[in-house]
């Protein structure tokens, strides 16, 4: 209920999601099922020891819980909405029915820059190509494990415009070159992990003839030099390693290998189209998130995003067409709508004016290329005003994730003052 003297104010919905992206560095020994996050403080930042932190969106959850627990903070009537599975399909938001909430304004606490007020976001759909293939005995006698690692990674929506390397696409580029020049045989590929994280690592096992053994090492080394130069700004820790390993019993059949490598090569990655209406906003993109090829089965997972639903379908069709030429079965799942911006909503003006008053600068009122839950929730609550904000969180969806302590203080003060200024019913 509202605190004393604020009973006549509009009811506010506070919303955050409970789940986090589970990512860890390859060398980090950590079990997300049994261990708690090992948090560290480095200067003005809280981070985790070799894993994602969960500030996305644990900081929003903590804020709501603090408000519910407090007996001294003034606020209007509050409804606390905690959702599950935001990072893996938004099933919590999708399952929420109309009529449960009474609030007229929703404050989503899931934005990652403390000077931004987000009023729109992209929708998305998971596009997965899968199938089986024939295995044959290798003709080549020497086997190597090749790894792409050390990439920066990041959020496949919020960071897609930064031009960071995708381990799946880089590995596939190398495999195409080696297939053309040295006639390698691919035994397996395992790259990426989660659909909404830019892949940071990929490992492939290949066989090569003994006469091409040294040429292979040299070509991989040359490729590393080229790719590190291309990505030296965005991915300064990128490395390509090669080492001999146990021989596989079976490898991909030659014709299938030819088609698979070229299909992945043709699959779009990154920005598909920028918004013609909002400067600097990615409108449509695709993340080639997961490539796993082993033991006679393959799966290529993409997360396609767009704030324009028809364009999302267009890109989905492009990806589908690419992998249908391989003979793959295509599954599209988890589709969710975007959130159309409403810059004239009263809550946008209230918070923009408050930000300028408190911090003597203009807030950045914009849409984002992430999949916030507001678009889904808005389908059942079309009259509810919605806005998203939060503190500075960097490196979300990667082990570099960190949240800024001073920024959390700024955001918390802004949230409390917003609640005080909520208008009367």
Secondary structure, DSSP 8 states (H G I E B T S, - for coil): ---TT-TTB--EEEEEE------B-TT----TTT----EEEETTEEEESSB---HHHHHHHHHHHHHHH-SSS----EEEEEES-GGGT-HHHHH--TTS---SEEEE---S-TTEEEEEB-EEEEEEEEEE--EE--S--EEEEEEEE-----BTTTTGGG----HHHHHHHHHHHHHHHH--EEEEEEE---TTB----EEEEEEE-GGGHHHHHHHHHHHHHHHHHHTTTT-TT-EEEEEE----S-EE-HHHHHHHHHHHHHS--EEEEE-SSSTT-EEEEEEEEEEEEETTEEEEEEEEEESSHHHHHHHHHHHHHHHHTTT-EEEEEEEE--B---TT-HHHHHHHHHHHHHHSS--EEEE-SS--THHHHHHH-TT-EEEE----EESTTSTT-EEEHHHHHHHHHHHHHHHHT--B-
